[in-house]
Amino acid sequence: MANNIEVKELLDAGVHFGHLTRRWDPNMAPYIYMERNGIHIINLYKTAAKIDEATEALKKIAASGRKILFVATKKQAKEIVAEKASKANQPYITERWPGGMLTNFVTIRKAVKKMAAIDRMKKDGTFNTLSKKERLQVDRLRAKLEKNLGSISDMTRLPGALFVVDITREHIAVKEAQKLNIPIFAMVDTNSDPRQVQYVIPANDDASKSIDKVMTYVSDAVIEGLSERKAAKEAPKKEAPKKEAPAKEVPAKEVPAKETTPVAAKAEAPVVTDTAKQEEE
């Protein structure tokens, strides 16, 4: 992945723009290159190195079969994160973070099951037996659940990792992941504390171009990991027919048995003729 990360592309996307100097977090000092016009400039060489490190780790998690939950509720990131996460077939939260999403996962799963139960009602005709008012209430409940939890309906267990855009805004999600020791990957701007996450990507988390550029690298790494997992699963299936090959050679063992019958008949023929000659003499 390192060869694919171009500093010039990050520069063109505005990944280097940080916050105003008066709003900075001192713990971000190692990732800041300079100050210009009252704004901190992020060191893009360090950003590229951190993207490479994060994508390699995400690829391994995806290859292991665990899900990566993407979290971004800010306006600039919603659509981008939803698109990239869907492309990589991963769950995402782009509306309000449901409190206890991770720490109270059992309750969240119950809400998802309720959504599935409503869908079954519509399929088997039970929904049509309800009154008009009840149908309206059920539809509203279904729409609300779909908006908040629709993207995580396939997530049957806790995710293997969390990817967050703006850890200051998504502090509740970060706290829950920390409590459960779930690895956190995040785009961290100059106003946030990088010590809260295991995999820091110092970057501008307010501009849509910057978010799109980083998310492209991340989603490509996840897709690559999923492809490796798929290839590993298909490999044993291709080798399976080779193991069955010896079983097809069993009929060949019957060929000598068939040949013994005429040989035995030929062996018996001269014995009969010799006795016949002796009787004639």
Buried (B, 14 or more C-beta within 10 A) or exposed (E): BEEEBEBEBBEEBBBBBBBEBEEBBEBBEEBBBEEEEEBBBBBBEBBBBBBBBBBBBBBBBBBEEBBBBBBBBBEBBBBBBBBBBBBBEBBBBBBEBBEEBBBEBEEBBEBBEEBEEBEEBBEEEEBEEEEEEEBEEBEEBBEEBBEBBBBBBEBEEBBBBBBBBBBBBBBBBBEBBBEEEBBBBBBBBBBBBBEBBBBBBBBBBBBBBBBBBBBBBBBBBBBBBBEBBEEEEEEEEEEEEEEEEEEEEEEEEEEEEEEEEEEEEEEEEEEEEEEEEEEEE
